[in-house]
Structures are given as structure tokens and as C-alpha cells.
Amino acid sequence: MAKYLYSGPMSAATLDDGTDVILFPGREVTLPAENAWVKTLVAQKYLTPVAAPKAAPAPSRSSAPAATTKTKTESPASASGEKEGK
């Protein structure tokens, strides 16, 4: 089985093994690569093989310090509701 991107009109078919397939434009579909109908759609460029996604690189563990969050602190006068500078 292989993954393909379908770019033709909406279509449906029953494969030789009895599997029903519905194809929608712009959607990925998994089909048997050895199937004659699939080969025909590939030749007509309605199906384009999709490359397997590459594994994401592992996050690097650098010696950079962890990010810190600064918070604003209020003076005791403003916290109690008094005006400063009376």
C-alpha cells in the first residue's frame, strides 16, 4: 500500500479485492501500488505519490539558561490603594 495525493474530479471505485474507494480532490488516499487502476491514475497524473514524512529532529539540549518570566510588583502603598507622594 502507498499514499497518494489525488488531484482529479471526485470519483469512486471498487478495487479487485472488494475495497470501496472514494477519491476527493486535494485529499490523501492509501491505495495498493500494484493495482492496474491505481497505475492508470498515476500515469494520468491524477495520483501523485506522497513522500513519507521525515522524522522530526530531536530537540537540542543546549546549555542556555531557561527562560524566566518577570512580573511587575506593586509598592505597598499602591497595593493598599493609597496614593504615593502625598
ChimeraX attribute file (.defattr): number of C-alpha atoms within 10 A of each C-alpha:
attribute: neighborCount
match mode: 1-to-1
recipient: residues
	/A:1	10
	/A:2	13
	/A:3	17
	/A:4	20
	/A:5	20
	/A:6	23
	/A:7	17
	/A:8	15
	/A:9	11
	/A:10	11
	/A:11	11
	/A:12	11
	/A:13	12
	/A:14	10
	/A:15	15
	/A:16	10
	/A:17	7
	/A:18	8
	/A:19	9
	/A:20	10
	/A:21	14
	/A:22	10
	/A:23	18
	/A:24	16
	/A:25	14
	/A:26	13
	/A:27	10
	/A:28	17
	/A:29	18
	/A:30	13
	/A:31	16
	/A:32	13
	/A:33	15
	/A:34	10
	/A:35	13
	/A:36	12
	/A:37	15
	/A:38	17
	/A:39	14
	/A:40	12
	/A:41	15
	/A:42	17
	/A:43	11
	/A:44	11
	/A:45	14
	/A:46	16
	/A:47	23
	/A:48	16
	/A:49	16
	/A:50	14
	/A:51	9
	/A:52	8
	/A:53	6
	/A:54	6
	/A:55	6
	/A:56	6
	/A:57	6
	/A:58	6
	/A:59	6
	/A:60	6
	/A:61	6
	/A:62	7
	/A:63	6
	/A:64	6
	/A:65	6
	/A:66	7
	/A:67	6
	/A:68	6
	/A:69	5
	/A:70	6
	/A:71	6
	/A:72	5
	/A:73	7
	/A:74	9
	/A:75	9
	/A:76	10
	/A:77	11
	/A:78	10
	/A:79	10
	/A:80	9
	/A:81	8
	/A:82	10
	/A:83	9
	/A:84	9
	/A:85	5
	/A:86	4
